[in-house]
C-alpha cells in the first residue's frame, strides 16, 4: 500500500472508531435509562487513596498482578490487554500485541474497530490460558457479591466488562481485571488497563450498576469472565 493510501486508511479507521465510540457512549442501564447525575467515583475518598491501594495490592491475587501491569496501547484493545494481564498474573508469557494470534480476530493498523464482546473475550481467554472460562451475565447484586467473595482466591481470575458512564459520567464499554476485594472496607480493586485511569477502588453496588448495562454491539448484558 502507498503512503498516501495508508494515511487515508488511518483517517477512515479513526472516523469509524469515533463513530463506534459515540454509539457506545449512549447510556444504557438495566432499567432502560441511566442517571449520570451521580458524582463521579473519582471524587470518592477511596477511589485512589494511597493507603487503601497499598492494602489492596497486598491481597493474594492482587500481588500476582502488581509486579507486571500492561496498559492498553489504544482504546480498542482493552479486552486483549486484560487477558495479557491475566497471563502475567499466572506467570505465563503473553502481551497485547500477540494475544489475538490464532484467534481469528485481527486488528486493522493495530485497532479493533468494534472492540471485542464478552463472549469473544471468553474464547480468547480459553485459548490463551488453557483454563476453564465461564461467562457470567445477568447476575443479580447478591450473585455479584458472591463472586467478589472469591476474588482473592488465587485459583481464580475475574475480568469485568462494564460501562464507564455510571461510574465516571462519561465513556463507553471497557474490559479490565478485578484484582481483589477488600472485605472490611467493602471495596473492589479494578486493574484498569487504561493508563489514564490506572488501578482504582470502588464500592460493589456502583460497579454492579456499571456492569449491569447493555453492550449495544452484542445486544447482551455486560458481565464477568471467570477464569479458573
ChimeraX attribute file (.defattr): number of C-alpha atoms within 10 A of each C-alpha:
attribute: neighborCount
match mode: 1-to-1
recipient: residues
	/A:1	6
	/A:2	6
	/A:3	8
	/A:4	9
	/A:5	10
	/A:6	12
	/A:7	11
	/A:8	11
	/A:9	15
	/A:10	15
	/A:11	12
	/A:12	12
	/A:13	17
	/A:14	14
	/A:15	13
	/A:16	14
	/A:17	19
	/A:18	13
	/A:19	12
	/A:20	16
	/A:21	19
	/A:22	12
	/A:23	13
	/A:24	21
	/A:25	17
	/A:26	18
	/A:27	21
	/A:28	22
	/A:29	20
	/A:30	14
	/A:31	8
	/A:32	9
	/A:33	11
	/A:34	18
	/A:35	11
	/A:36	14
	/A:37	9
	/A:38	12
	/A:39	12
	/A:40	16
	/A:41	20
	/A:42	15
	/A:43	10
	/A:44	13
	/A:45	11
	/A:46	18
	/A:47	20
	/A:48	20
	/A:49	12
	/A:50	10
	/A:51	9
	/A:52	19
	/A:53	17
	/A:54	11
	/A:55	11
	/A:56	22
	/A:57	21
	/A:58	14
	/A:59	19
	/A:60	16
	/A:61	23
	/A:62	24
	/A:63	16
	/A:64	20
	/A:65	22
	/A:66	16
	/A:67	11
	/A:68	12
	/A:69	21
	/A:70	20
	/A:71	21
	/A:72	21
	/A:73	16
	/A:74	12
	/A:75	16
	/A:76	22
	/A:77	25
	/A:78	26
	/A:79	29
	/A:80	25
	/A:81	28
	/A:82	31
	/A:83	28
	/A:84	27
	/A:85	28
	/A:86	27
	/A:87	20
	/A:88	20
	/A:89	22
	/A:90	16
	/A:91	12
	/A:92	13
	/A:93	13
	/A:94	18
	/A:95	19
	/A:96	20
	/A:97	15
	/A:98	11
	/A:99	21
	/A:100	17
	/A:101	12
	/A:102	11
	/A:103	13
	/A:104	7
	/A:105	13
	/A:106	13
	/A:107	14
	/A:108	10
	/A:109	11
	/A:110	12
	/A:111	18
	/A:112	18
	/A:113	22
	/A:114	15
	/A:115	24
	/A:116	22
	/A:117	20
	/A:118	27
	/A:119	17
	/A:120	14
	/A:121	23
	/A:122	23
	/A:123	14
	/A:124	24
	/A:125	27
	/A:126	15
	/A:127	16
	/A:128	21
	/A:129	19
	/A:130	11
	/A:131	12
	/A:132	13
	/A:133	21
	/A:134	17
	/A:135	17
	/A:136	18
	/A:137	17
	/A:138	17
	/A:139	17
	/A:140	11
	/A:141	13
	/A:142	9
	/A:143	11
	/A:144	20
	/A:145	17
	/A:146	11
	/A:147	16
	/A:148	21
	/A:149	13
	/A:150	15
	/A:151	25
	/A:152	21
	/A:153	14
	/A:154	16
	/A:155	11
	/A:156	14
	/A:157	24
	/A:158	25
	/A:159	26
	/A:160	26
	/A:161	27
	/A:162	27
	/A:163	30
	/A:164	19
	/A:165	25
	/A:166	29
	/A:167	22
	/A:168	17
	/A:169	19
	/A:170	14
	/A:171	17
	/A:172	20
	/A:173	25
	/A:174	27
	/A:175	33
	/A:176	25
	/A:177	27
	/A:178	25
	/A:179	28
	/A:180	29
	/A:181	29
	/A:182	21
	/A:183	11
	/A:184	6
	/A:185	10
	/A:186	14
	/A:187	22
	/A:188	22
	/A:189	26
	/A:190	22
	/A:191	28
	/A:192	24
	/A:193	25
	/A:194	21
	/A:195	13
	/A:196	8
	/A:197	11
	/A:198	13
	/A:199	21
	/A:200	20
	/A:201	26
	/A:202	21
	/A:203	18
	/A:204	18
	/A:205	14
	/A:206	12
	/A:207	22
	/A:208	20
	/A:209	18
	/A:210	27
	/A:211	30
	/A:212	24
	/A:213	27
	/A:214	23
	/A:215	22
	/A:216	16
	/A:217	13
	/A:218	13
	/A:219	9
	/A:220	15
	/A:221	21
	/A:222	29
	/A:223	26
	/A:224	25
	/A:225	24
	/A:226	20
	/A:227	20
	/A:228	15
